Amino acid sequence: MGRCPTRSSTARVGSGSIVSQLTEHGPIDEYQLVVNPVLLGSGKRLFGGVIERTRLEQLDAKRFPSGNVMLRYAPESEVR
């Protein structure tokens, strides 16, 4: 966790379980997900602990030479 030098917000980096807990309490104004295109055959849900549905609007998508993709989303009520 650290403070972004150019903004007054706090960035939190963590596992899906931390994000799920924060999502349930509503303090997240933007989600940044990095997708690494690897097929594993099984796994767990990214936001498995979220009970209430939150609609997200895509803000941006950036593709990297490695094949990874960074996706930015905000809850619909937070979109500027």
N, C-alpha and C positions, 0 to 999 in steps of 0.2 A: 504494500500500500504506500502511495506517495502522492505528494501534491504536485500538480502540473505547474511549471514555472510561469506559463503565460496565461493561466486561468485561475480563478479562485475556487475551483472545484477539486475534489479529491478523487483520484483514480484508485480503484481496487482491482487487484488481479488475484484470481483464485479459482478454486474448483467449482464444478457445477453445483455442489451442495451449498457452498457459500452464496453463490448467485441466487439459488432458489430461495434461501432464507431471506436475503435482502429484497428479492422481488416480492415476496409475500408481505413485507412491511412497507413497500412503496418508495424507497429512497433512490432508486436507479432511474436516471434520466436518459441514459444511452448505453446500449450494449454494443461491444465490439468483439466479434467472433472471428477467429482465424481458422479456416477450414484447410486441413491437410488431406489431400486426396489419397487415402490409403484404405483399402478394404480389409476389415478385420474379421468379418463373419458374424460377430456378435458384439454386444456392448450394452451400455445403459443409457437411459434417456438423458439428454443434456440438462433439462430443467425438470427432473423427476419429482422434486418435492413441491412444485408449484401447484396449488389447488385451484385458485381462481384464474380464469382465462384472462390473459393480457394481450390485446391486439397490438402488433408492432408495425411500424411503417419503416421501410428501408430508406436510409439516408444516403448511403454510398456503398459501392463495391469496388475493390481494387484487386487486380490480379498481379501476382508476382512471378518472375521468371522460374521460380522453383515449382510452380504449379499451385502454391497456396493462394487462397483468396481471403482477403479481409472484408468482412461484412459489417456495416454499421446500421443499427436500428434504434429507434426511439419509441416509447409507448405513444400511441396515437394522441393522447391528451397533452404530451410534451412536445410534439412536433411544432417547430417555429415557422 
